[in-house]
Amino acid sequence: MAEMGPGASRGGAGLAAAAAACAARCPGEASLEAELLEASGRLLVLAPGTRRGAAEEHVLRLGRLRAQGRLRVLGLGLAAVAYEAPFGGDAALYAATCRHLAPSWADLPGRLLDVGVAGRWWLLSARMRDWDVNPEEFRALPGRLRRVSFHDLHSARNERLFDQKYRPVVLRQEDVEREEGGRGAGPAPPDPQQRARAASQ
């Protein structure tokens, strides 16, 4: 029987340590509800038109299933899965209590809602990415305006313009004179003495 080398032993120990860490941080139903409430709070502070559609739809679906008692979490040791149950936990219908009518495990992929690993629900986190950006708002813009590069957001010119908007506007004397000269002085008002002499004649 071949003996394992030191590299294989270290690799096995590393895998065992990683598995133990994942098992210790396996999320549960309480963590899913906490992340769901946090995501709902983020979306509520935005106007409906600025919310990302995928994020809002996913959060609303999870919230609706939670209110109906159909949001279930199954712990698998190293990970956990959240899935949609056909009935609430306190349902007394025949279809809900008969084990022969219960959905099979083959139907689980279609009812799977999220996967929790290392203390995080990954699908919810992915759907909440850029939750405050609605792509539908920019459909009417030209293509060059719908693409934002890293340089557009992180450039010396943008930083300079951002600082300039807080500076007070200072008008110099030559600027005022130039503006008044551009408008034109217009005809001078008549002298009152000249107007009186013209009336006496």
C-alpha positions as CSV (number, residue, x, y, z in Angstrom):
1,M,0.0,0.0,0.0
2,A,1.5,3.3,-1.1
3,E,2.1,5.9,1.6
4,M,1.0,9.5,1.1
5,G,3.7,12.0,0.7
6,P,4.0,15.2,2.7
7,G,2.4,17.3,0.0
8,A,-0.7,15.1,-0.1
9,S,-0.9,15.2,3.7
10,R,-0.7,19.0,3.7
11,G,-3.3,19.1,1.0
12,G,-5.7,16.8,2.9
13,A,-5.2,18.8,6.0
14,G,-6.0,22.0,4.1
15,L,-9.1,20.5,2.6
16,A,-10.3,19.4,6.0
17,A,-9.7,22.8,7.5
18,A,-11.6,24.5,4.6
19,A,-14.5,22.0,5.1
20,A,-14.6,22.7,8.8
21,A,-14.6,26.5,8.2
22,C,-17.4,26.2,5.6
23,A,-19.4,24.0,8.0
24,A,-18.9,26.5,10.9
25,R,-20.1,29.4,8.7
26,C,-22.9,27.6,6.9
27,P,-25.8,30.1,6.8
28,G,-29.3,29.3,8.0
29,E,-32.8,30.6,7.8
30,A,-32.1,33.5,10.1
31,S,-29.2,34.8,8.0
32,L,-31.4,34.6,4.9
33,E,-34.1,36.6,6.5
34,A,-31.6,39.2,7.7
35,E,-30.1,39.6,4.2
36,L,-33.5,39.7,2.7
37,L,-34.6,42.5,5.1
38,E,-31.4,44.4,4.4
39,A,-31.9,44.2,0.6
40,S,-35.6,45.3,1.0
41,G,-34.4,48.3,3.0
42,R,-31.9,49.3,0.3
43,L,-34.5,49.1,-2.4
44,L,-37.1,51.0,-0.4
45,V,-35.0,54.2,-0.2
46,L,-35.0,54.4,-4.0
47,A,-37.6,55.6,-6.4
48,P,-39.2,52.8,-8.3
49,G,-37.8,54.0,-11.6
50,T,-34.2,53.8,-10.3
51,R,-34.3,50.3,-8.9
52,R,-32.7,47.5,-10.8
53,G,-35.4,45.3,-12.1
54,A,-33.7,41.9,-11.5
55,A,-32.9,42.9,-7.9
56,E,-36.5,44.1,-7.1
57,E,-38.1,41.1,-8.7
58,H,-36.0,38.6,-6.8
59,V,-36.4,40.4,-3.5
60,L,-40.2,40.7,-4.0
61,R,-40.4,36.9,-4.8
62,L,-38.5,36.0,-1.7
63,G,-40.5,38.3,0.5
64,R,-43.8,36.9,-0.9
65,L,-42.7,33.3,-0.3
66,R,-41.6,34.2,3.2
67,A,-44.9,35.9,4.0
68,Q,-46.7,32.7,2.7
69,G,-44.5,30.4,4.8
70,R,-43.2,28.8,1.7
71,L,-39.6,29.9,1.9
72,R,-37.6,26.9,3.3
73,V,-33.9,26.5,4.0
74,L,-32.2,23.1,4.0
75,G,-28.8,22.7,5.7
76,L,-26.4,20.3,4.0
77,G,-23.5,20.6,6.4
78,L,-21.0,22.5,4.2
79,A,-23.7,24.6,2.5
80,A,-27.4,25.4,2.6
81,V,-30.0,25.8,0.0
82,A,-33.1,27.9,0.0
83,Y,-36.1,26.5,-2.0
84,E,-39.7,27.2,-2.7
85,A,-42.2,24.9,-0.9
86,P,-45.6,24.2,-2.6
87,F,-47.5,24.9,0.6
88,G,-47.0,26.7,3.9
89,G,-45.8,24.9,7.0
90,D,-49.2,25.0,8.7
91,A,-51.3,24.0,5.6
92,A,-53.8,21.2,6.4
93,L,-54.8,20.5,2.8
94,Y,-54.8,16.9,1.6
95,A,-52.3,17.8,-1.1
96,A,-50.0,19.3,1.5
97,T,-50.1,16.3,3.9
98,C,-50.1,13.4,1.5
99,R,-46.6,12.2,1.0
100,H,-47.4,10.6,-2.4
101,L,-48.3,14.1,-3.7
102,A,-45.2,15.8,-2.4
103,P,-42.8,17.1,-5.0
104,S,-39.9,14.9,-5.8
105,W,-36.2,15.8,-5.4
106,A,-36.0,15.9,-9.1
107,D,-38.1,19.0,-9.1
108,L,-35.8,20.8,-6.7
109,P,-33.6,22.6,-9.3
110,G,-36.8,24.3,-10.6
111,R,-37.7,25.4,-7.0
112,L,-34.2,26.3,-6.0
113,L,-33.9,30.0,-4.9
114,D,-30.4,30.4,-3.4
115,V,-27.3,28.7,-2.2
116,G,-25.6,29.7,1.0
117,V,-21.9,29.0,1.4
118,A,-19.4,30.6,3.8
119,G,-21.9,32.7,5.6
120,R,-23.3,34.3,2.4
121,W,-26.3,33.8,0.1
122,W,-24.7,34.0,-3.3
123,L,-27.7,34.4,-5.6
124,L,-29.2,37.2,-3.5
125,S,-25.8,39.0,-3.4
126,A,-25.5,38.6,-7.2
127,R,-29.0,40.0,-7.9
128,M,-28.3,42.9,-5.6
129,R,-25.2,44.0,-7.5
130,D,-25.7,47.5,-8.9
131,W,-29.1,47.5,-7.2
132,D,-29.4,51.3,-7.6
133,V,-28.8,51.3,-11.3
134,N,-31.7,50.7,-13.7
135,P,-30.5,49.9,-17.2
136,E,-33.9,50.6,-18.6
137,E,-33.4,54.3,-17.9
138,F,-30.6,54.5,-20.4
139,R,-32.1,52.5,-23.3
140,A,-32.9,55.7,-25.2
141,L,-29.3,57.0,-25.0
142,P,-26.8,56.5,-27.8
143,G,-24.5,53.6,-27.5
144,R,-21.4,55.7,-26.6
145,L,-23.3,57.2,-23.7
146,R,-24.4,53.9,-22.3
147,R,-20.9,52.7,-21.9
148,V,-18.9,54.0,-18.9
149,S,-15.2,53.0,-18.7
150,F,-13.0,53.1,-15.7
151,H,-11.2,56.1,-17.0
152,D,-14.5,58.1,-17.2
153,L,-15.0,57.6,-13.5
154,H,-11.4,57.8,-12.3
155,S,-9.7,60.6,-14.1
156,A,-7.8,63.8,-13.1
157,R,-10.2,65.9,-15.2
158,N,-13.3,64.6,-13.4
159,E,-11.7,65.2,-10.0
160,R,-10.8,68.7,-11.0
161,L,-14.3,69.5,-12.3
162,F,-15.8,68.0,-9.1
163,D,-13.6,70.4,-7.0
164,Q,-14.4,73.4,-9.2
165,K,-18.2,73.2,-8.6
166,Y,-17.7,74.1,-5.0
167,R,-15.6,77.2,-5.7
168,P,-17.3,80.6,-5.5
169,V,-17.8,82.6,-8.7
170,V,-15.5,85.6,-8.7
171,L,-16.3,88.4,-11.2
172,R,-13.4,90.7,-12.1
173,Q,-13.8,94.3,-13.1
174,E,-12.7,93.7,-16.6
175,D,-15.3,90.9,-16.9
176,V,-18.1,93.3,-15.8
177,E,-16.9,96.1,-18.2
178,R,-16.7,93.6,-21.1
179,E,-20.2,92.4,-20.4
180,E,-21.6,96.0,-20.2
181,G,-19.7,97.0,-23.4
182,G,-21.1,94.0,-25.2
183,R,-24.7,95.1,-24.3
184,G,-24.1,98.7,-25.6
185,A,-24.6,101.9,-23.6
186,G,-27.6,103.0,-25.7
187,P,-28.6,106.7,-26.5
188,A,-27.9,109.3,-23.8
189,P,-30.9,110.9,-22.1
190,P,-31.6,114.5,-23.2
191,D,-30.3,117.4,-21.1
192,P,-33.2,119.2,-19.2
193,Q,-31.8,122.7,-20.1
194,Q,-31.6,121.9,-23.7
195,R,-35.2,120.7,-23.6
196,A,-36.4,123.9,-21.9
197,R,-34.6,126.2,-24.5
198,A,-36.2,124.1,-27.3
199,A,-39.6,124.6,-25.8
200,S,-39.2,128.4,-25.5
201,Q,-38.3,128.8,-29.1
